[in-house]
Amino acid sequence: SPVFDLLPSSSQRLNPAVLQPVLTDPTLNEVYVISTFKLHTKSSATIFGLYSSTDNSKYLEFTVMGRLNKAILRYLKNDGKIHLVVFNNLQLADGRRHRVLLRLSNLQQGAGSVELYVDCTQVDSVRYLPRAFSSPSQSPESIELRTFQRKAQDFLEELKLVVRGSLFQVASLQDCFLQQSEPLATASTGDFNRQFLGQMMQLNQLLGEVKDLLRQQVKETSFLRNTVAECHACG
């Protein structure tokens, strides 16, 4: 899967000539944006965005709002209006380094979806989204990518655009394990080991929940037995 490094310091930074087919390809169903950053507590920042360099209008923008524990994805709809996708209950501005993965699916076909993963865990999913713009209204040269600028306590360590590919493959770029959609037979040994480790962790978590449930049932059974015994004693 093509991977484009979007950070200004990268020699492979996305350029307008590459951006045009990415934004207008009608067969492109899956686009991923992965980022790694740190924001100080309760701060707000726009992590990345695509804008018109002529009138400053938005095509796509991802913003963290630390005081509200929210993140907002804005994108230009096919009718020329901006649509907001709001992710709630997020701790992304807490002085710690976070890995974020955005999965954008079928936005140009309509009834699209956005999935948000934070630190290797899916935290939100929004479906049935309105259709995004089919092509920029201006030339590719007038589209500008802006990224978060480093500050005293804050930094953007990674920002990449991945075109197509499976969720498992893209997540592995951030050393994350997520459920693989392809058969295990096609996976490499390293991928298999990561998947096996992830499944064992999930199994351990499930067993822990079962143990807690059994403990609760034992307590309830003991309470019921004692209650029945007291009733017999009273009778």
HELIX and SHEET records of a PDB file:
HELIX    1   1 PRO A   16  THR A   24  1                                   9    
HELIX    2   2 GLY A   66  LEU A   68  5                                   3    
HELIX    3   3 PRO A  140  SER A  142  5                                   3    
HELIX    4   4 LEU A  167  SER A  172  1                                   6    
HELIX    5   5 LEU A  184  THR A  186  5                                   3    
HELIX    6   6 THR A  189  CYS A  234  1                                  46    
SHEET    1   A 6 VAL A   3  ASP A   5  0                                        
SHEET    2   A 6 PHE A 155  VAL A 163 -1                                        
SHEET    3   A 6 GLU A  30  LYS A  38 -1                                        
SHEET    4   A 6 ARG A  97  SER A 105 -1                                        
SHEET    5   A 6 GLY A 112  VAL A 118 -1                                        
SHEET    6   A 6 THR A 121  LEU A 129 -1                                        
SHEET    1   B 5 ILE A  82  PHE A  87  0                                        
SHEET    2   B 5 LYS A  70  LEU A  76 -1                                        
SHEET    3   B 5 LYS A  58  MET A  65 -1                                        
SHEET    4   B 5 SER A  44  SER A  52 -1                                        
SHEET    5   B 5 ILE A 143  THR A 147 -1                                        
END                                                                             
